[in-house]
Structures are given as structure tokens and as C-alpha cells.
């Protein structure tokens, strides 16, 4: 029986992190070191963890964080390379010139382009990139941020080429004591993680296909004529929105089930975007009337910050020019869309080849290409970094191949790499400490002399399972959302609560795939109100200080998503698939 003292102690690191992040609005770079220290103290004084086990668990966290950062760095290098070359501006203009109707632009940019960027880069990049593009097209800054954040949520579960699943679900389960339970269910850890990714895609497909309509509806209702608030303009483009959601969701769902967790967002956005753009160019689904925002002089002050609509570089270049990320001008008058997209197409091909062709997959997973530490500090803990197999390596390769494709000069290349490196500082500090904290909590029950009740995560899972009982599937996604809202990352939410959700499902004899899949979805929707993501997106449009307004608006799609994912989780767990592992 878990005592109240043990339960409170187990929750203390998470509570400290939540209070500092949400209550005091501390950045994760300040809050998470304190949460990690709290976990060390609880581990030492309450769970009797020896110092070498505390240090070893923290080292596992550091190595896991380095794997994530390797992916983030590669993703940012590739993104900034395209920006410096003018290719990204070409991609944006390819979308934006199809229609000047704001509702169509939301579907193309805030949904398809944002989901693509999420699948390629993740970590808050989509809203920070797409919001300024929408601002440059004439959107109010606040509307641009709301649309960009809502639009990409369906892709967050697989952000940065599968990182939230591979690093957030697979690696923690492989590094802890869950392997035996998973093996009893008939899976290896990678196979099980793929099943989790597939079920997460099933939730998203059933609920998230409506997100283009949701994003359009939020913008036309809250940023249309203030005297006649109405959803009527959204219903006019409902066929386009629903067609877009389905065009994205079908290839997205198929790739999650039949490929790997690295591809759903990339394939869904590229295939679905191509289908919708082709349909629009053929004259289908275009609205009969053009919808726009009220005249600029009628906008409330809080809609616009220090950057006026149209000032953004997305629209400042002439038809033969694109403004590069460093303020210079990159000539791209002759750049085709195929050429602009080519580095990301190369990336997809490389990832498919290195995962689908066994000899190549076996080669890049040779011990020569793996940094491994067994028996860390004499404990039973171990960790490794498969630096060539991790998508970060292939992102870097794609960025290097982009240099000759675009004919880039040394200044552009160095600027892209410098920008990427600068963006890593804050994520590095936050990730190292949050993952080290989680590893201490997970491994607090693995050392000799550990309490019979199990680790801190097991104690929390047991208490939560006992509290909610059979209703647990209905709130599983909300737990994931809480983690993402606190840490600003689906990956970190999965690392923090993935094992927790697995353990709770086992305690209640529920299908673990269904529950951990709901966790992966919850970690995505929590980004709707994650303060770090909101600050980053608002900063790009000169609107810092309006986080509360965006958070209140985004509670609407968050509640929609959480309620319906909870409904499907209950239905899957008790009616449709109760016998799944």
C-alpha cells in the first residue's frame, strides 16, 4: 500500500516543475534544473537511491537529450539552409498565390505547410515560421499565431521525423524495466512503439481531420466583423476544409500503420497538400465569395504588435527575389517548386532506404556507429546513441546536398549553420535536466534495496489508476496534454508520462497500446497552450505579452480534441479492441 508521504514525494518533482513553469512562468532553462534537484533529493532520502545510481540515471538522461538535440540540430540546419537559399520563400509563394481568400490561405499555409514543417523540424518551429508568413500576407498578428498553432497540432505526435515516438516512447521503454512486459505481449520495444504510433494516428485521423475547419472557424469568428460574429464564412469553405483534412489524414494514417513513425506528418502534408493544390488549381473547392479581415483601422490594438501586417519578408521581395533569412536577397526567379522541395524529398528517400533495406539498416546500426555506455558507474543502467541511424544524420546529409542544388555560397551556408547552433542553447539546457529528472524517477525502483512499491512513476501510476479506475482511458490524453503544456514538448511529455501511462494501463488491465497512444496524442494537443511555444510564436510577429489571449482561444480546440480522444479511448478499450496488449 502506497503511503501518503511516498505519493506526495513521488509527485514533488513534477509539481515543482509545474508550479515554476505555469504558476511563476519561469523558462524551462531555470525551472527544470530545480525539478531535477528535487528528484535527486526525493530519490536519495525517500527511495534510498545510492549516489552512483542517481548519477547514472542522470547520465542516461543526458545521453537521451543528446540524441534529441542531434535530430533538432539537423532539422534546423536543413530548414535554415532552405531559408538562406530562398527555397522556403518559393514554397510559401507557391501556396500563397493560389488564392487571396484568407480562408484558403489558412488551409494551405496554417495547415499543410505547418504540418510539413512540424514533420520535418518540430520543436515549436511551425508556428514560429508560419505565423510571420501569414503576417506578411496581411493577417493580424494574433490571428496568424492562433491559426498556425491550431493548424499543425495533428502533426505534433510525429514531429521532427518521429522524435516524439522514437525518443519519447521507444527509447525510455527500452532503457527501463518495461521490456519484459512488452515481450510478454508479443512485441519487441521498437515494434510496440510502432503500434503506439499507429494507434495515435488512428485517434488523430478520427478527430483531427476537422482541424482545417477548426482553424478557419476560429479565425473568421474571432477576427471577422466584430459586430456580426458568425461562423457562416467558415461553412462556405467547409467542403474545402474537410476535403483537406481527409486528403491529409488518409496518407498520414496509412504511413503510420505501414511505414514508420518518422513519416506520417511528412507524407500526409506532402501527399495531401499536392492533392488539394491540384484540386484548387483545377477550380474545385474555391469559395464563391472572397473573405477578408475588417479594414485595418477597425482592428483592436491587441490584434497587432510591433510589426505591421505586410512588413514581413515573406512579401517584401519582388517577383524575382526572395528575402533571405540573414536580411540579404537570394535570387530565385528560376527556381521551380520541385527544386525548392527537393532537399525534403531527398530526406524522405534517405530515411526510407535506411530503414526498409536491411543490409543498409544493419550497416548503419553496427557498433562502430553507436556511442554506447554499458553498466554506467557500475550500475545496471546503460544508454546509447546510434548517431548514424538517428534522423539527425540524414537531415544533415540532406542539408549538405542542398548546397549544390541551390548553388549556395559560403556565407549563406555558414549563416544557416550558425542560426541552427544558436537555437540549440535553450533546448539543450531544458532537455538535459527534464530528461535527467524523468530517468531518476523511472529508475528509482531499479536499485538494490528499492522500496517494494516500485519507482516514483509506478507509485504515481498506481495512485492515478486507483483514483480514476475504469474511467482512466477518458483522461489519458489529458495527462499527456498536461506534460506538454508544462514542458512545451510532446517528446518530453512522452518521456515523462509514457511509462506512467503504460504502468497505469497494466494496473487496470487495459490495452496498453490504446492508452499510450492516447498519451502520444495528448502530448500533441498540449502544445496548444504550452507557454514556451506561445511565447516563441508571438515573438516572431512582435506580439509578446498576449500569451493569455492565445491560451484562452486555444482552449477551445484543446477541449474538443481531449473530449473526443477520450471518447474513442473508452470505446477502443472496452468495446472495439479490449483484447489488445
DOZA-929850 format. One record per residue (C-alpha): residue number from 0; residue in one letter; chain; x, y, z. Coordinates in pm, whole numbers. Each point is the difference from the previous one (the first is absolute). Layout:
BEGIN
NODE:k:r:c:x:y:z
NODE:NUM:a:A:X:Y:Z
...
REM end
This chain:
BEGIN
NODE:k:r:c:x:y:z
NODE:0:x:A:0:0:0
NODE:1:x:A:142:339:-103
NODE:2:x:A:21:248:285
NODE:3:x:A:-106:361:-32
NODE:4:x:A:360:106:65
NODE:5:x:A:133:-216:-285
NODE:6:x:A:-271:121:-237
NODE:7:x:A:68:364:81
NODE:8:x:A:374:-50:-32
NODE:9:x:A:-37:-177:-335
NODE:10:x:A:-210:287:-135
NODE:11:x:A:226:273:139
NODE:12:x:A:244:34:-296
NODE:13:x:A:-291:29:-244
NODE:14:x:A:-187:242:226
NODE:15:x:A:307:217:45
NODE:16:x:A:49:11:-377
NODE:17:x:A:-368:81:-59
NODE:18:x:A:-10:279:257
NODE:19:x:A:316:164:-132
NODE:20:x:A:-94:-36:-366
NODE:21:x:A:-370:80:14
NODE:22:x:A:-46:186:328
NODE:23:x:A:311:219:-5
NODE:24:x:A:51:-12:-379
NODE:25:x:A:365:-92:40
NODE:26:x:A:176:-118:-315
NODE:27:x:A:76:-371:-14
NODE:28:x:A:371:84:12
NODE:29:x:A:-49:119:360
NODE:30:x:A:-285:-221:116
NODE:31:x:A:121:-342:-110
NODE:32:x:A:339:5:179
NODE:33:x:A:-192:60:323
NODE:34:x:A:-245:-280:-81
NODE:35:x:A:299:-231:-67
NODE:36:x:A:160:90:334
NODE:37:x:A:-336:-71:167
NODE:38:x:A:-8:-344:-164
NODE:39:x:A:355:-68:125
NODE:40:x:A:-98:93:357
NODE:41:x:A:-317:-210:-10
NODE:42:x:A:192:-289:-153
NODE:43:x:A:270:16:266
NODE:44:x:A:-206:62:314
NODE:45:x:A:-327:-180:-80
NODE:46:x:A:92:-266:-259
NODE:47:x:A:344:-70:150
NODE:48:x:A:179:32:-335
NODE:49:x:A:379:-14:41
NODE:50:x:A:194:296:-146
NODE:51:x:A:143:-212:-280
NODE:52:x:A:-353:-98:-110
NODE:53:x:A:-114:363:11
NODE:54:x:A:298:101:-213
NODE:55:x:A:-43:-294:-241
NODE:56:x:A:-370:73:-52
NODE:57:x:A:84:365:-70
NODE:58:x:A:265:-105:-253
NODE:59:x:A:-260:-211:-181
NODE:60:x:A:-210:317:-18
NODE:61:x:A:290:202:-141
NODE:62:x:A:69:-258:-271
NODE:63:x:A:-368:-10:-93
NODE:64:x:A:-4:380:-20
NODE:65:x:A:303:-8:-231
NODE:66:x:A:-186:-235:-235
NODE:67:x:A:-291:244:-15
NODE:68:x:A:227:299:-53
NODE:69:x:A:179:-176:-284
NODE:70:x:A:-338:-27:-176
NODE:71:x:A:-96:359:84
NODE:72:x:A:330:134:-128
NODE:73:x:A:-32:-187:-328
NODE:74:x:A:-360:113:-44
NODE:75:x:A:89:364:62
NODE:76:x:A:306:-12:-228
NODE:77:x:A:-216:-127:-286
NODE:78:x:A:-276:254:65
NODE:79:x:A:239:298:19
NODE:80:x:A:185:-125:-308
NODE:81:x:A:-323:23:-198
NODE:82:x:A:-68:343:146
NODE:83:x:A:344:130:-93
NODE:84:x:A:-34:-138:-353
NODE:85:x:A:-340:161:-52
NODE:86:x:A:-157:-342:-50
NODE:87:x:A:-228:34:299
NODE:88:x:A:-136:329:-129
NODE:89:x:A:-64:-172:-334
NODE:90:x:A:-196:-273:178
NODE:91:x:A:-200:261:187
NODE:92:x:A:-81:199:-315
NODE:93:x:A:-105:-322:-170
NODE:94:x:A:-269:-36:264
NODE:95:x:A:-91:365:47
NODE:96:x:A:-55:87:-367
NODE:97:x:A:-268:-266:-51
NODE:98:x:A:-267:219:163
NODE:99:x:A:-22:335:176
NODE:100:x:A:-293:-124:210
NODE:101:x:A:116:-8:362
NODE:102:x:A:-184:-325:70
NODE:103:x:A:179:-180:-283
NODE:104:x:A:333:142:119
NODE:105:x:A:-67:-140:347
NODE:106:x:A:-55:-347:-146
NODE:107:x:A:311:11:-218
NODE:108:x:A:244:175:234
NODE:109:x:A:-126:-47:356
NODE:110:x:A:-96:-364:-65
NODE:111:x:A:202:-158:-280
NODE:112:x:A:320:206:21
NODE:113:x:A:-4:0:381
NODE:114:x:A:-54:-376:22
NODE:115:x:A:283:-55:-246
NODE:116:x:A:238:218:204
NODE:117:x:A:-108:-185:315
NODE:118:x:A:80:-333:-161
NODE:119:x:A:337:127:-120
NODE:120:x:A:117:216:291
NODE:121:x:A:-242:-8:296
NODE:122:x:A:89:162:332
NODE:123:x:A:-218:311:-39
NODE:124:x:A:132:80:-348
NODE:125:x:A:-330:-3:-199
NODE:126:x:A:-178:282:180
NODE:127:x:A:321:204:23
NODE:128:x:A:46:-31:-378
NODE:129:x:A:-357:3:-132
NODE:130:x:A:-137:280:220
NODE:131:x:A:239:260:-150
NODE:132:x:A:-89:-124:-349
NODE:133:x:A:-370:56:69
NODE:134:x:A:81:340:150
NODE:135:x:A:186:86:-319
NODE:136:x:A:-310:-87:-202
NODE:137:x:A:-206:250:202
NODE:138:x:A:-137:-206:292
NODE:139:x:A:-33:167:341
NODE:140:x:A:291:-124:212
NODE:141:x:A:-225:-165:258
NODE:142:x:A:-205:-179:-268
NODE:143:x:A:321:-121:-167
NODE:144:x:A:125:-158:323
NODE:145:x:A:-333:-163:87
NODE:146:x:A:-39:-148:-349
NODE:147:x:A:358:-128:-17
NODE:148:x:A:-11:-168:341
NODE:149:x:A:-339:-165:-52
NODE:150:x:A:79:-104:-355
NODE:151:x:A:304:-215:72
NODE:152:x:A:-117:-185:313
NODE:153:x:A:-99:-319:-185
NODE:154:x:A:365:-40:-104
NODE:155:x:A:167:58:338
NODE:156:x:A:-16:-366:107
NODE:157:x:A:261:-76:-271
NODE:158:x:A:185:333:4
NODE:159:x:A:363:17:-115
NODE:160:x:A:-4:-327:-198
NODE:161:x:A:-150:-214:273
NODE:162:x:A:192:133:300
NODE:163:x:A:-296:2:246
NODE:164:x:A:-58:-371:-69
NODE:165:x:A:358:-123:-47
NODE:166:x:A:163:204:276
NODE:167:x:A:-309:64:211
NODE:168:x:A:-158:-347:3
NODE:169:x:A:239:-258:-141
NODE:170:x:A:329:96:166
NODE:171:x:A:-135:44:357
NODE:172:x:A:-187:-332:-17
NODE:173:x:A:312:-173:-133
NODE:174:x:A:222:154:268
NODE:175:x:A:-215:-99:297
NODE:176:x:A:-175:-303:139
NODE:177:x:A:-289:-13:-247
NODE:178:x:A:165:-232:-254
NODE:179:x:A:-112:-321:171
NODE:180:x:A:-363:109:18
NODE:181:x:A:9:108:-366
NODE:182:x:A:162:-330:-100
NODE:183:x:A:-279:-187:177
NODE:184:x:A:-242:192:-221
NODE:185:x:A:178:-140:-305
NODE:186:x:A:196:309:-106
NODE:187:x:A:350:136:3
NODE:188:x:A:23:357:130
NODE:189:x:A:38:150:-353
NODE:190:x:A:-297:-205:-123
NODE:191:x:A:-207:108:297
NODE:192:x:A:91:367:-51
NODE:193:x:A:-110:-30:-362
NODE:194:x:A:-336:-134:118
NODE:195:x:A:-32:298:235
NODE:196:x:A:77:234:-291
NODE:197:x:A:-263:-172:-214
NODE:198:x:A:-272:27:263
NODE:199:x:A:91:364:59
NODE:200:x:A:-52:59:-373
NODE:201:x:A:-338:-171:27
NODE:202:x:A:-109:245:273
NODE:203:x:A:130:294:-203
NODE:204:x:A:-172:-119:-316
NODE:205:x:A:-337:-39:172
NODE:206:x:A:23:334:182
NODE:207:x:A:260:215:-174
NODE:208:x:A:-133:-13:-358
NODE:209:x:A:-223:292:107
NODE:210:x:A:292:225:100
NODE:211:x:A:12:198:-328
NODE:212:x:A:-367:90:58
NODE:213:x:A:76:71:366
NODE:214:x:A:288:237:-89
NODE:215:x:A:-212:182:-259
NODE:216:x:A:-296:19:237
NODE:217:x:A:211:147:282
NODE:218:x:A:139:270:-228
NODE:219:x:A:-324:104:-173
NODE:220:x:A:-196:5:327
NODE:221:x:A:246:181:224
NODE:222:x:A:170:218:-264
NODE:223:x:A:-285:76:-236
NODE:224:x:A:-255:280:24
NODE:225:x:A:-24:68:373
NODE:226:x:A:-363:113:-24
NODE:227:x:A:-117:-310:-185
NODE:228:x:A:197:-291:137
NODE:229:x:A:-97:-304:-200
NODE:230:x:A:130:-337:-113
NODE:231:x:A:-178:34:-334
NODE:232:x:A:323:87:-189
NODE:233:x:A:156:-320:137
NODE:234:x:A:-293:-213:-116
NODE:235:x:A:47:142:-351
NODE:236:x:A:340:-169:-20
NODE:237:x:A:-93:-308:205
NODE:238:x:A:24:-226:-309
NODE:239:x:A:357:123:-62
NODE:240:x:A:93:-36:367
NODE:241:x:A:-141:-350:39
NODE:242:x:A:145:-112:-333
NODE:243:x:A:338:135:115
NODE:244:x:A:-25:-176:336
NODE:245:x:A:-81:-332:-166
NODE:246:x:A:265:47:-273
NODE:247:x:A:255:43:279
NODE:248:x:A:-136:-263:236
NODE:249:x:A:-18:-296:-239
NODE:250:x:A:369:-11:-105
NODE:251:x:A:93:105:354
NODE:252:x:A:-187:-297:151
NODE:253:x:A:128:-246:-259
NODE:254:x:A:361:106:49
NODE:255:x:A:-34:-34:380
NODE:256:x:A:-128:-355:-32
NODE:257:x:A:213:-125:-288
NODE:258:x:A:324:203:12
NODE:259:x:A:162:144:312
NODE:260:x:A:-66:280:245
NODE:261:x:A:238:230:-189
NODE:262:x:A:-228:51:-298
NODE:263:x:A:-370:64:80
NODE:264:x:A:16:380:19
NODE:265:x:A:238:34:-294
NODE:266:x:A:-196:-233:-227
NODE:267:x:A:-340:131:113
NODE:268:x:A:95:362:-67
NODE:269:x:A:179:-60:-330
NODE:270:x:A:-253:-240:-150
NODE:271:x:A:-304:177:141
NODE:272:x:A:136:343:-90
NODE:273:x:A:70:-108:-358
NODE:274:x:A:-353:-139:-35
NODE:275:x:A:-166:314:137
NODE:276:x:A:217:242:-198
NODE:277:x:A:-76:-194:-319
NODE:278:x:A:-371:8:78
NODE:279:x:A:6:376:64
NODE:280:x:A:196:69:-318
NODE:281:x:A:-257:-203:-191
NODE:282:x:A:-272:228:140
NODE:283:x:A:-144:-234:262
NODE:284:x:A:-87:109:357
NODE:285:x:A:80:369:-63
NODE:286:x:A:-249:219:194
NODE:287:x:A:-254:201:-199
NODE:288:x:A:68:312:205
NODE:289:x:A:325:142:132
NODE:290:x:A:33:36:376
NODE:291:x:A:240:244:162
NODE:292:x:A:59:164:335
NODE:293:x:A:-170:328:89
NODE:294:x:A:178:321:-109
NODE:295:x:A:329:55:183
NODE:296:x:A:-127:308:188
NODE:297:x:A:-271:-213:166
NODE:298:x:A:241:-250:154
NODE:299:x:A:34:4:381
NODE:300:x:A:347:85:128
NODE:301:x:A:61:-351:134
NODE:302:x:A:-30:-150:-349
NODE:303:x:A:327:159:-114
NODE:304:x:A:332:52:175
NODE:305:x:A:321:170:-103
NODE:306:x:A:-2:-143:-355
NODE:307:x:A:-268:119:-239
NODE:308:x:A:-162:-249:-239
NODE:309:x:A:188:0:-331
NODE:310:x:A:333:97:159
NODE:311:x:A:120:-360:15
NODE:312:x:A:261:-118:-246
NODE:313:x:A:-239:-252:-147
NODE:314:x:A:-147:270:-216
NODE:315:x:A:271:263:-27
NODE:316:x:A:188:-155:-287
NODE:317:x:A:-108:67:-355
NODE:318:x:A:-112:-278:-230
NODE:319:x:A:360:-87:-83
NODE:320:x:A:141:20:350
NODE:321:x:A:-32:-160:342
NODE:322:x:A:120:153:323
NODE:323:x:A:258:-229:156
NODE:324:x:A:0:-76:372
NODE:325:x:A:306:220:61
NODE:326:x:A:-164:305:-156
NODE:327:x:A:173:-41:-335
NODE:328:x:A:-173:-79:-326
NODE:329:x:A:23:-340:-161
NODE:330:x:A:-84:-17:-370
NODE:331:x:A:-254:-272:-66
NODE:332:x:A:-187:121:-306
NODE:333:x:A:69:-324:-184
NODE:334:x:A:-45:-235:296
NODE:335:x:A:-273:-251:-61
NODE:336:x:A:-214:-138:279
NODE:337:x:A:149:-345:-60
NODE:338:x:A:349:142:54
NODE:339:x:A:-110:189:312
NODE:340:x:A:-152:-316:149
NODE:341:x:A:282:-232:-114
NODE:342:x:A:208:-10:324
NODE:343:x:A:-302:-122:196
NODE:344:x:A:-84:-253:-271
NODE:345:x:A:362:-121:25
NODE:346:x:A:-41:-27:377
NODE:347:x:A:-308:-221:-33
NODE:348:x:A:179:-225:-251
NODE:349:x:A:305:-30:226
NODE:350:x:A:-211:-88:303
NODE:351:x:A:-197:-261:-195
NODE:352:x:A:317:-160:-141
NODE:353:x:A:178:-13:335
NODE:354:x:A:-297:-162:170
NODE:355:x:A:-153:-219:-269
NODE:356:x:A:314:-157:-150
NODE:357:x:A:139:-243:255
NODE:358:x:A:370:0:-104
NODE:359:x:A:14:380:23
NODE:360:x:A:-193:5:327
NODE:361:x:A:233:-263:147
NODE:362:x:A:307:193:-119
NODE:363:x:A:-97:333:162
NODE:364:x:A:-88:-183:323
NODE:365:x:A:341:-166:31
NODE:366:x:A:176:53:336
NODE:367:x:A:250:222:-185
NODE:368:x:A:-275:259:-49
NODE:369:x:A:-147:-20:350
NODE:370:x:A:120:189:307
NODE:371:x:A:-81:-237:286
NODE:372:x:A:52:-3:375
NODE:373:x:A:-77:-328:174
NODE:374:x:A:-9:-43:378
NODE:375:x:A:16:375:61
NODE:376:x:A:204:66:318
NODE:377:x:A:-26:-370:86
NODE:378:x:A:-380:-1:12
NODE:379:x:A:-224:-204:-227
NODE:380:x:A:-95:307:-203
NODE:381:x:A:109:51:-360
NODE:382:x:A:-58:244:-285
NODE:383:x:A:106:46:-360
NODE:384:x:A:-14:244:-290
NODE:385:x:A:-31:-154:-347
NODE:386:x:A:120:321:-160
NODE:387:x:A:-22:-122:-361
NODE:388:x:A:-338:-168:38
NODE:389:x:A:-155:299:177
NODE:390:x:A:-175:227:-256
NODE:391:x:A:228:289:94
NODE:392:x:A:281:-147:-211
NODE:393:x:A:-219:-25:-311
NODE:394:x:A:-136:349:56
NODE:395:x:A:360:125:-7
NODE:396:x:A:70:-201:-316
NODE:397:x:A:-309:153:-166
NODE:398:x:A:115:348:101
NODE:399:x:A:345:-62:-148
NODE:400:x:A:-152:-126:-325
NODE:401:x:A:-214:315:-12
NODE:402:x:A:312:218:-32
NODE:403:x:A:80:-99:-361
NODE:404:x:A:-371:-32:-86
NODE:405:x:A:-51:369:80
NODE:406:x:A:350:119:-90
NODE:407:x:A:48:149:346
NODE:408:x:A:309:199:97
NODE:409:x:A:206:-38:315
NODE:410:x:A:-166:293:173
NODE:411:x:A:-346:-146:-40
NODE:412:x:A:110:-343:120
NODE:413:x:A:181:134:307
NODE:414:x:A:-299:221:85
NODE:415:x:A:-234:-301:-12
NODE:416:x:A:222:-210:226
NODE:417:x:A:58:291:238
NODE:418:x:A:-373:65:34
NODE:419:x:A:-62:-369:71
NODE:420:x:A:274:-15:264
NODE:421:x:A:-128:313:175
NODE:422:x:A:-349:-147:23
NODE:423:x:A:133:-306:188
NODE:424:x:A:114:172:319
NODE:425:x:A:-333:25:182
NODE:426:x:A:-131:-342:-112
NODE:427:x:A:329:-158:109
NODE:428:x:A:-26:126:357
NODE:429:x:A:-371:-76:32
NODE:430:x:A:17:-347:-153
NODE:431:x:A:304:-116:195
NODE:432:x:A:-157:77:335
NODE:433:x:A:-356:-107:-73
NODE:434:x:A:108:-337:-141
NODE:435:x:A:252:-51:280
NODE:436:x:A:-284:65:248
NODE:437:x:A:-224:-253:-172
NODE:438:x:A:274:-265:-8
NODE:439:x:A:57:42:374
NODE:440:x:A:-373:-45:57
NODE:441:x:A:-23:-304:-230
NODE:442:x:A:308:-174:141
NODE:443:x:A:-77:73:365
NODE:444:x:A:-136:-352:29
NODE:445:x:A:283:-184:-178
NODE:446:x:A:285:18:253
NODE:447:x:A:71:-260:272
NODE:448:x:A:-208:78:307
NODE:449:x:A:-267:194:-190
NODE:450:x:A:-342:26:168
NODE:451:x:A:-238:-285:-78
NODE:452:x:A:-256:250:-136
NODE:453:x:A:225:64:-301
NODE:454:x:A:132:317:-160
NODE:455:x:A:-146:348:34
NODE:456:x:A:-169:-48:-339
NODE:457:x:A:-157:-328:112
NODE:458:x:A:-127:160:321
NODE:459:x:A:-158:289:-192
NODE:460:x:A:-151:-233:-259
NODE:461:x:A:-146:-227:265
NODE:462:x:A:-159:290:187
NODE:463:x:A:-144:152:-318
NODE:464:x:A:-136:-335:-117
NODE:465:x:A:-165:-54:338
NODE:466:x:A:-148:351:-7
NODE:467:x:A:-157:-14:-346
NODE:468:x:A:-48:-374:-31
NODE:469:x:A:-195:-107:-310
NODE:470:x:A:-30:363:-116
NODE:471:x:A:378:28:-44
NODE:472:x:A:-4:-20:-386
NODE:473:x:A:-211:317:-8
NODE:474:x:A:273:205:170
NODE:475:x:A:314:-165:-143
NODE:476:x:A:38:265:-270
NODE:477:x:A:-44:280:254
NODE:478:x:A:297:-135:197
NODE:479:x:A:212:22:-315
NODE:480:x:A:-133:349:-68
NODE:481:x:A:97:110:351
NODE:482:x:A:355:-120:-58
NODE:483:x:A:31:187:-329
NODE:484:x:A:-158:314:141
NODE:485:x:A:258:-1:279
NODE:486:x:A:309:-86:-202
NODE:487:x:A:-99:136:-342
NODE:488:x:A:89:-327:-168
NODE:489:x:A:-187:-312:-104
NODE:490:x:A:327:-193:18
NODE:491:x:A:61:104:360
NODE:492:x:A:-362:-75:90
NODE:493:x:A:40:-351:-142
NODE:494:x:A:327:-53:183
NODE:495:x:A:-157:123:323
NODE:496:x:A:-335:-179:-20
NODE:497:x:A:40:-282:-255
NODE:498:x:A:115:-252:260
NODE:499:x:A:-257:139:244
NODE:500:x:A:-282:-64:-249
NODE:501:x:A:131:-348:-84
NODE:502:x:A:13:-93:368
NODE:503:x:A:-347:141:68
NODE:504:x:A:-145:-197:-291
NODE:505:x:A:155:-320:133
NODE:506:x:A:-133:68:349
NODE:507:x:A:-352:38:-141
NODE:508:x:A:39:-284:-254
NODE:509:x:A:-68:240:-287
NODE:510:x:A:155:-23:-350
NODE:511:x:A:335:172:45
NODE:512:x:A:26:93:-369
NODE:513:x:A:-328:190:22
NODE:514:x:A:98:186:317
NODE:515:x:A:358:85:-101
NODE:516:x:A:-133:102:-342
NODE:517:x:A:-234:243:175
NODE:518:x:A:303:132:188
NODE:519:x:A:176:69:-332
NODE:520:x:A:-305:192:-121
NODE:521:x:A:-33:189:328
NODE:522:x:A:361:109:-22
NODE:523:x:A:-86:154:-337
NODE:524:x:A:-310:191:106
NODE:525:x:A:174:137:310
NODE:526:x:A:208:211:-237
NODE:527:x:A:-310:210:-61
NODE:528:x:A:50:163:340
NODE:529:x:A:372:-61:63
NODE:530:x:A:130:336:119
NODE:531:x:A:342:-49:-161
NODE:532:x:A:-146:-60:-345
NODE:533:x:A:-237:293:35
NODE:534:x:A:280:238:100
NODE:535:x:A:218:-116:-290
NODE:536:x:A:-278:39:-256
NODE:537:x:A:-117:337:132
NODE:538:x:A:357:133:1
NODE:539:x:A:28:-62:-375
NODE:540:x:A:-294:232:-70
NODE:541:x:A:87:267:258
NODE:542:x:A:-281:-88:239
NODE:543:x:A:170:-122:318
NODE:544:x:A:-230:46:300
NODE:545:x:A:-316:-142:-157
NODE:546:x:A:64:-358:115
NODE:547:x:A:-312:2:217
NODE:548:x:A:-228:93:-289
NODE:549:x:A:140:-273:-225
NODE:550:x:A:-22:-254:281
NODE:551:x:A:-366:81:67
NODE:552:x:A:-88:-28:-369
NODE:553:x:A:194:-324:-40
NODE:554:x:A:-183:-162:289
NODE:555:x:A:-291:-43:-242
NODE:556:x:A:176:-243:-238
NODE:557:x:A:180:-161:295
NODE:558:x:A:-330:-85:171
NODE:559:x:A:-144:-127:-329
NODE:560:x:A:299:-226:-57
NODE:561:x:A:25:-127:358
NODE:562:x:A:-371:-84:26
NODE:563:x:A:-16:-192:-326
NODE:564:x:A:332:-181:50
NODE:565:x:A:-128:-100:344
NODE:566:x:A:-321:-127:-160
NODE:567:x:A:189:-211:-254
NODE:568:x:A:241:-128:265
NODE:569:x:A:-291:-125:209
NODE:570:x:A:-163:-158:-306
NODE:571:x:A:324:-165:-113
NODE:572:x:A:86:-125:350
NODE:573:x:A:-333:-152:96
NODE:574:x:A:-194:-70:-320
NODE:575:x:A:204:-21:-319
NODE:576:x:A:350:-119:98
NODE:577:x:A:-6:-115:365
NODE:578:x:A:234:-294:-71
NODE:579:x:A:290:200:-138
NODE:580:x:A:319:-6:206
REM end
